[in-house]
Structures are given as C-alpha cells and as structure tokens.
Amino acid sequence: MISITRSIFKAIKLLLLAALGLAYLLTGILSIINWSVDLVGVNQQFYSNFIPRDLGFALVALTVGASLVASTLYALRGNQVMHLAAAAIGTWLALGALVIQAIVATATALDSVVLGENIDYSFVDEQLLRMDVILGCVALPISVYYTLMLREMIKSR
C-alpha cells in the first residue's frame, strides 16, 4: 500500500514538473514570436496581456522550461542527483524572474505615487498578471519541496 502511494505521488510530482516546464517553454516561444512580430511592426500578437514581447523574458522562460523538462527526464532515467539539481535550479530561476517582476511592479507603483499620477487597473494587468508572475507563483511550492530534498541529499553525503 505504501509503495503504491509513493508511486502515485512520484508520478504526480513528475507530471506537475513536466507540465510546468512545458508551460515555461511554450511561454518562451510565444514571447519570442511576439518580440519578432513587434520588430516587424505587426500589431497582432499572442496573448499580449500575459506574455511580454521581451527577448530577455523569453530567454529566462526557455531556460526555466528546459531545466524543468530535463529534470523530469533525469528522474525517468533514475538519476536522482541530476533530477534534484535541475529541478532546484529551474525553480530558483523561476522565482528569480518572479522577484524581479515584483520589484519592477513596486518601482512602477512608487514612481506613479512620487509623480502624483493615478494608478489604474491596467497596472495590475500589465505588471502582475504576466506569465513570469503567474508561473512563478506556481513554481514557489515546488521550489520549496525540491530545495528541501536537495538539502536533505547534501546532508546525507
């Protein structure tokens, strides 16, 4: 019974990790497309409210996605060390992107306050409902789990 529960937990954990990695990869690809379309001057973009047309964000999203998908593949191959390392690094990068966007949003809000401008609802849409914030919030509990697992593995050696 316990081994079945562990197997189900492991499958759910890997499925969630792979889904998050694929979401980051898809977001990065769409961000590159949006950036390219913006360079050409066409006004049609994919989910422009949520996915920024920013090459820097695209590179971070692709890196996070590749790390999380690679972590899943390492787990399926039985390489626990590489699985934990890739998952921890991928989620840490995701949290870094989340923190940077939170700092940008705070700076934008403070700038508006200092200049005496009104902060309207579009601020939330433009700054806080971006995919780096949404996916970063999803990656937060996953990051805690993999950080604790990595720490435990390091202590046992």
C-alpha positions in Angstrom: 0.0 0.0 0.0 2.8 2.4 0.9 4.7 1.6 -2.3 1.6 2.3 -4.4 1.1 5.6 -2.6 4.7 6.6 -3.2 4.5 5.6 -6.9 1.4 7.7 -7.3 3.0 10.7 -5.5 6.1 10.3 -7.7 4.0 10.2 -10.9 2.0 13.3 -9.9 5.2 15.1 -8.9 6.9 14.4 -12.2 3.7 15.2 -14.2 3.4 18.6 -12.4 7.1 19.3 -13.0 6.9 18.4 -16.7 3.7 20.4 -17.2 5.3 23.5 -15.6 8.4 23.0 -17.7 6.3 22.8 -20.9 4.3 25.8 -19.8 7.5 27.8 -19.5 8.8 26.5 -22.9 5.5 27.5 -24.6 5.5 30.9 -22.9 9.1 31.5 -24.0 8.4 30.5 -27.6 5.3 32.8 -27.7 7.3 35.6 -26.2 9.9 35.2 -29.0 7.2 35.2 -31.6 5.6 38.4 -30.0 9.0 40.0 -29.9 9.7 39.1 -33.6 6.2 40.3 -34.7 6.8 43.6 -32.8 10.1 44.1 -34.6 8.3 43.8 -38.0 5.6 46.2 -36.8 2.6 44.0 -37.0 0.0 44.6 -34.2 -1.2 41.0 -33.9 0.5 39.2 -31.0 -0.3 36.1 -28.9 -1.8 36.8 -25.5 0.0 40.2 -25.3 -1.6 41.0 -22.0 0.0 38.0 -20.3 3.1 37.2 -22.4 5.5 40.1 -22.8 7.3 40.8 -26.0 10.6 40.8 -24.3 13.6 38.8 -25.5 15.1 38.7 -22.0 12.0 37.2 -20.6 11.8 34.7 -23.4 15.4 33.5 -22.7 14.6 33.1 -19.0 11.4 31.3 -19.7 13.1 28.9 -22.1 15.9 28.3 -19.6 13.5 27.5 -16.8 11.4 25.3 -19.1 14.4 23.4 -20.3 15.7 22.8 -16.8 12.3 21.5 -15.5 11.8 19.2 -18.5 15.4 18.0 -18.2 14.8 17.3 -14.5 11.8 15.2 -15.4 13.8 13.2 -17.9 16.6 12.7 -15.4 14.0 11.3 -12.9 12.6 8.9 -15.5 16.1 7.7 -16.2 16.7 7.1 -12.5 19.4 9.8 -12.0 18.2 11.3 -8.7 21.1 13.7 -8.3 20.7 15.4 -11.7 16.9 15.4 -11.2 17.1 17.3 -7.9 19.8 19.7 -9.2 17.9 20.5 -12.4 14.6 20.9 -10.6 16.1 23.1 -7.9 17.9 25.3 -10.4 14.9 25.6 -12.7 12.6 26.6 -9.9 15.1 29.0 -8.4 15.4 30.7 -11.8 11.6 30.9 -11.9 11.5 32.5 -8.5 14.2 34.9 -9.6 12.0 36.1 -12.5 9.1 36.4 -10.1 11.1 38.5 -7.7 12.4 40.8 -10.5 8.9 41.4 -11.8 7.6 42.1 -8.3 10.4 44.7 -7.9 9.6 46.2 -11.3 5.9 46.5 -10.3 6.8 48.0 -7.0 9.1 50.6 -8.6 6.4 51.5 -11.2 3.8 52.0 -8.5 6.2 54.1 -6.4 7.2 56.1 -9.4 3.5 56.9 -10.0 3.0 57.9 -6.4 6.0 60.2 -6.4 4.9 61.9 -9.6 1.4 62.2 -8.3 -0.1 60.1 -11.0 -3.1 57.8 -10.6 -2.5 54.1 -10.5 -5.3 52.4 -12.6 -6.4 48.8 -13.1 -4.2 48.4 -16.1 -1.2 48.4 -13.8 -2.3 45.1 -12.4 -2.8 43.7 -15.8 0.5 44.9 -17.2 2.7 44.2 -14.2 1.2 41.5 -12.0 -0.7 39.2 -14.4 2.2 38.4 -16.6 3.3 34.8 -17.1 6.5 35.2 -15.1 4.4 36.1 -12.1 1.7 33.5 -12.6 4.1 30.6 -13.3 6.5 31.9 -10.6 3.7 31.6 -8.1 3.1 28.0 -9.3 6.8 27.2 -9.0 7.1 28.6 -5.4 5.8 25.5 -3.6 7.6 23.2 -6.0 10.8 25.1 -5.3 10.4 24.7 -1.6 9.9 20.9 -2.0 13.0 20.5 -4.2 15.2 22.8 -2.2 14.4 20.7 0.9 15.0 17.5 -0.9 18.3 18.8 -2.3 19.3 20.0 1.2 18.5 16.6 2.7 20.5 14.8 0.0 23.5 17.1 0.6 23.4 16.5 4.4 23.3 12.7 3.9 26.5 12.7 2.0 
